[in-house]
């Protein structure tokens, strides 16, 4: 069972890696900044009210 679980984890990682590469390829100017911002928004602990990070 552990071998099967490991294979599923590797497949999921490979799929995520392909998605991230394709997404990065869609970005034009300032691709690094947009990619980092997207990563930060997706990894936030709760709802994000503003992407700037400042308090309103």
Secondary structure as UniProt FT lines:
FT   HELIX           2..26
FT   TURN            29..30
FT   HELIX           31..42
FT   TURN            51..52
//
